[in-house]
């Protein structure tokens, strides 16, 4: 087997490892579905079966450079199994009518879309949503997204993206939930529950598609679509669990990633798609490629279109997105013996099962109700929840001398290239947002300020000094008009305005399309032209609040040292313009906590809290020591650690207790800690539990998140927060890829972030 990797050979030996100790799949409980599909497939020709494996774009909005052509005639010829980027009940009904009225077997089409963080009601980008640490809130954003998307004719979403990423250079870090395995797994489950509900056949639920399988977030150099190279230890313990969690939550489909894994691209990787996904994990759903991923195997160097299409199908892929390699080559490959008829049958069955579970065979038009489209999209309660979700996602990074919250009196100078651009507020991957009617921060501030506050506004600087770079960073309708006067003149105008104000709010950072797909950056600082503006504003002596727009962790060392207040608002969605003033003026107390570490500079990347120790660790509290693991020019410390986030109040942790100091498998212990609001306003705090395995058969991280609770406390109020710890919380994959907990000593850490913690010890005793 030319393309059987060494990884395949080694891991075929461990297909029964406990990653998942999956029970053998029972025969389908849905005998009615099996009977129906068996009967349908017995009537299908080979061409009709291959047609079901073809996913085309409707051409309204695309995420790649190829657009499908002659879609209508392909539907009539039975050559289309699904369409994405086609919306509204009228358009979808028209396409569905062709499928069920003008084809021989009247098989309905499945309709998908990139519903990533909301539909028309757009929520904060996924990285921002994760900073809420609120699973109920996150699940509800997916529920609302499903309600709106299905009201507009859709029934399949290419979400959630569960890729772990520890490299902020990678633009798609904005689309995931950050660096942590445990938190990422919890969010993955919440998103699937939100999209799919308890019954996929309901008219307001949609099938989730977990992406990108697998390891996409670890692309080398943070460059999108690049190679991934990873040990089995890291793969099984750190990167694979969120995919598994989403599938265990019932996700109906999964999407391949663009990267290769141990030399074999994911879309042609049989170990990944069959040995791991099907045999080890027992996944019974549908596998779809990413956009033209089959065709891109040619550039990976695996052969011509017929060859790579056969490789992909044989690896375990069921549906080909846009490329049409399956449609145009698989019949020939069957005739030549390169693909077995049974493999096409298996793929076709999974596509048909997805349609059956969605209820499309019962009613192909169940998602084509124009009354729903009029009444269930952009509902006031959806917008109100989007506003709440945005305010819960913001992270207060610094607040010296309690500059925030702002008073609703006097004069505020709102300055910066992100101050008056509604189109950038929803963030990347908001393909369904109404950008033209999204309010800007300036409009939101003016509404919130009322008559007692005067708002002055100035551009202050261009987004980027390089006009071509700015054009790349403001694609898809996110343009920010440039001021072509000399930079000094533009800054001087802003400074003059700032001097008239009591406080300056500087709206700076990235545009929405400076992060996201194909938006990798090597320089992750605020652009220099904006930094020069910020320096000039600080020289006025006025209090300055940096409202930071970003889709990734940025290197903010200078800003942290010089700017008195920094509020990271990410990209907050449709209601961001209202949510930001809610926090700035104190109507909402910020409670977001970082889910990705912020480095001091890009040279520290990748930087994450759950790292492993070296044999020459730097002593705690040290900045540099020769012949130790450190840098000459900067400390090892992050600028802002994982889990970090301030509030307008303060919290004190004390009295960490364990119910007992040791326990055995089958038993548990409880850790409890007292948390007190020591400030003057009510606030929310995310209490975080970390565990360290002190001695293992293989190296273990210095700490790993194993639990969290978000609590609300009034001024002076205390609560005791408890965490139950069992053997399951201590398990990991050892060098034999067995999922075990090893008896021995452990440390527990509890606090408000991964750095500032109180610790205790316990023992897992042998049986």
Phi, psi and omega in degrees: 000105186302323187256013175283116186280164172301326178299317178301313184297319182286321187274346173298339178284345187237027184295346178257017175296162190280008177291335119217130166283067181284137171292147176301134185299130177285158174305149183308130178286341184264080181296328179297317178296315181299316180298315180299312184289323176302316180295317180295314183292333178294340180264350188275140173279168176300318180299320181291325177293316178296324178301326179293343182269007186254117179249119184248163174263139178284349173090359179288315180213130183237161178239023178206184186267356182250135178240134181294146180238157175053043186296318185299315181291329177292324175298313181301327182273007179071030185252016182227123176264331181205159177225140172232163184067031169238125184229173183083140181304324183293313181293318181292321176301318181299315179292320181292325178299320178299316183294319187262356180240337186241011176246161187298315186257358173058041180277126182289162179262148171264140185241121184243170180194155175279079176268090194267309177222065183103168178252249175291316169283109185262130179265174177304153176306153185305321178299321177292313179304321180298333182287353173285335183053031185239100186292327178294316178297314182296317178299320182291327176297321178291325178296314178296319178301318180293320179300313183289316183295318179291331175294337179260014171103354186270156177218011183211127178242138177273069183197153009273153169270118188245016182295123172289135178221134179236020182230101183291352174293332181288119184297329185280004171301333179295337187267353181246198186248019173100210194260348193259136183291312184295309180296317178301324179291319179296318179292321178303315180295318181297319180295317179297316178300320180295316181290313192266342182057212180255002183200110182295339183279354176293150185290345183245019172244158181219155182283131177276154175229109183285133181216160355249127189267107013209161171071016185302327184289355181253028180302135182301139178064011182067017183266124187302145178071004187281171180300146172239132179227122192210144175287159177295324179303309181292321181300308185285324185273332190240323189256328184280329187306320180296326176297314181298319180298317180295321179289322177296333177283355174107010181307135187276344182210166180215147184247140179286157177261165183278335189284163172267161181225113183055039174091353180241118179305145186306321184291348176237016189264100184292325177300316183291310190276337181245303184295312181279302188294312185274311188278312180286314186268344178072026182292132183247006183269197188260141176250123178242147177281166167280177188304113179057025184295329177296311180299327183288347174297337177296313179290337173292341177097028183258358177133187180279180187298320179296318181297312185288330176295318177294318178301315182295311179299314181294334178289334180128008178280142183252332186222135183257116182276113168074327190291331178065018175293322177298314184299320189264348186232338190294325180298318178296321180293326175294315181298329181267001178079014180274341177223136179273144177305323182298326181290321176295319178300316182297318179294316180299318180300317182294324176295315180294323178297319178300316179295322179296313181297331177281356178081014185288332178286330176287318181209096182300342185251020183295341178257018184242045181263106184293336177292320176299318180299328181281331190249342187249004179252135180058037176295147180307321180290331175292316180295321178297321179289325176298322177296316178297313181300319179298312182296330178285342184270341184292144181241120176278113185268332181201145180203064180295142175056023175052045175301322176260146002283155178287152175273148178270055176215163174078209186236133177242130173263115178259111190229141174135158183292344179262007185282329188227050178227094178297328184296335181270351185295320183293335181090173180297159179059037173247059190292343182256001182289150174271088186294327184294333184248015176275131183287148175273167177300321178303313180296319179295320179294319180297320178293317185285329187291328182073197186276347185274351184238135175260126179254119173258146184224142174210145177298313175083318177193163170287161177301315181219146179294323181277115184297323180291321176298318179297323178297320178293329184271001181228037180289173173058043174081016182258025186300141172241112183305139182269149171258112187270010172290165175304142183306317182300324180290320180294317179293318181300322178297319179292320180297318179300320178293316181299325181293342178271355188255163173274330179211150180248129172252114182259113181265095190229171175127223182262152163283167186297326183269009170278354168231172184106191184296137179057032179232053177281150180225140173270334178254110185253029171267166170300135181308142187302323181296324176287324179295323177295323174298313182299318178300318180294322179293321179295327181292344177290343183083357178283149173299134182239129173250121176270113171267108191263120173261127180197151175251012182204164168297135177249159175271107190240033185302312181295316180298318180296327181280338190239335183264129185289331181220133180226120175245114178274113182256004180049232167226113197267001176093196186305322186257017182300322183297333176271325184289323181297311175299328176306317181279318181301321182266000172089006175295332175234132176273121183298141181222007181293148178231136185298139175248007174216134183293138174263120181279165172287321176208168186293339180293343177278347186287138000281139182228124182207155189288326187272045180280169176262157177281162172255175174286347178231062181291152174284133181298145180302135180087350179274149176261321180207142173208126182300142181067027172237165183281096181198182179249157174284329193252350181204152179289169177284346189289147171286165173287311176229122184283164173305137178086000185277145175175133182268174180221169173282356171238184180232155181231140178243135178252138180201165168060053174288125182231147171248139181296332172200166187264353176206156176204164180249167175305136183094346177253186177207166169231161178240129174257132179229147180215147179264130179239130183234137172279108184261009180257202188246000179228157177292143180206164177252144180226139175262108180274123190244135180249126177236149179229143175236129173274110190286329180222123181225167176287343171221164185296141184238154179298157180293334170192153179224134176297130180229001178181157176199152175219134176260121184238159177242134182228136173279163179306129179082351183281144176239149173222145172265122182254130184240146177230129174271130181242126179238176177303326181300325181290346185255359185281151175206171178269119180277188185294341175267008182060035172261134184272102189221161167248127183263127177303145180152198185269142179225155171245145175242140179231133177228135179183190182269355172199178185286346182263315187264093190224160169252142187236158175209169180238152172211172183234134166267109186277147177292154178289000000 
